[in-house]
Amino acid sequence: MSTTRPVRTAIIGLSSSAVTSWAADAHLPVLVSGRYSDLFTITALCNSGVAAAESAIQHYHLDPSVVKPYGNPADLAADPDVELVLCNTRVDKHYETILPSVQAGKSVYIEWPIASNLAHIEELVAAYRANNNPSQLAAVGLQGRFAPPVVKIKEILQSGRLGKLLSTEVRIFGGTKDRQVLPTGLKYFAQREVGGNSITIGFGHVIDFVQSVVGDVVDGTDHTHFGIQRPEIGLRDPETGNIVETIHSDVPDLLSVHGSIAKSDYTAPQASLVAYFARGQPFPGDPALSWTLNCEKGTIRLNSPTGIALQANAYESDVTISVHLFETDKVEQIAWAWSEAQLDVPMRARSVQTCLVNIAQGYKEGYVSLEDAANRARQISKWLDSFPA
């Protein structure tokens, strides 16, 4: 949607009291950055009510003479001064808050997961297709594909230096900070019907960026195993630190999946993917995320000691990439770096920045489309649906 003037942008869910503050931490810094004043101008906010939107305008020091407050997504969708709508609500509100803008022909950026269930996702895709408007863009926040360590691994693999990929393994510990406890504001992580949880979000982001590098698991070759190891979850009051409630979770906290990867120029026939995910902390000293790519001439390994969210804040400790070359039996450390522009914004905003800027500049390879993301949602939904609620 490249234009000669800033893209008139609205945010749904920029709240002064949100639990996760993703809109404030990851989206707002990009939109108000002086570096991108020629790309974006915020013209509207939509929250649970007009008063809540007005409060956010004041709290974030936005210009009330420019930024209009809305409490109804349909009213926002009818605003001719809005071209791009960023949806940052809780996942079970995505569908109802963004559908009017999709139907109205606005370009949209929907944070991941797209919606709380596959039926709503299909409706959003259908509404977007029905417009048949080439100037309307629909993107989804699978920004982990554009995190510099992921981009670097893709570059190494596709260079052919190590030959073709034979298999890849990923071990993931996280999704929440604790294996047994949730903060009260994230109670819904234990409620599968909401759609936002450690499988769809924590595991979902990782398995997406892994497959964006190695290729998708071939449907029909995939096998999954789920489990709920700790069905009773304590809810901790973040103010007092006390457990105020114990609830029963119907969301799996253990998952393993394996299958064959689609053949490509850099992937051997019948190459395989194996992934293991457990909610909570790893064994002391083990990395939260370990991703290995076994190739014909060497092995690539990424280690992230303290986090799995390469699209956000997994960088409290150094994320490293190593390559073992079989011919010399030496291990090389591979450097990766944030761009100068990414260093201008907080950590959580850096990969989001890449996507938003590419949307504004009309570069389609720089963000994940709604239809592409819907394919990933269908895959994860199929896996999760194999485990009865």
FENQUIGI-V232729 format. One line per field, one symbol per residue. ss: DSSP state (2 for helix, 1 for strand, 0 for the rest). psi: psi as a letter, one per 20 degrees, with the letter a starting at -180 (. if undefined). Layout:
ss: ???
psi: ???
This chain:
ss: 00000011111100000000022222222220022200011111110002222222222000000001110022222000000111100022222222222220001111100000022222222222222000000111102222022222222222200000111111111100000011122222220222000222222222222222220010000011111000011111000000111111000001111111100100111111111111100000000011111110011111110000000000000011111110000111110000000222002222222222222220022201122222222222222220000
psi: lprjrqpopqppjnqikqgikgghhhgghghjphhkhihqppiqqpahrghhggghgghjlqoiihoppqjphhgghioijphpppokrqhiigghhhghhghijqqqopqqqgrirhghghgggghghhhloiipqorqllihhjphhghgghgggihihjaqphrqppppochrhqiiqqqhikhiijohhhioahghfghggghghghhgiqqppphiqpqpqqohnhpppppohghjqoiqprppjpqjppqqqrqqpqahjpqpkqqppqppppaqrppiqqhppppoorhjrpppppohjqimiidlkkhrppqpqpoohgikqpqppqrqqrgghiirqgiighgggggghghikoiijrpqghghhghhgghggghiiop.
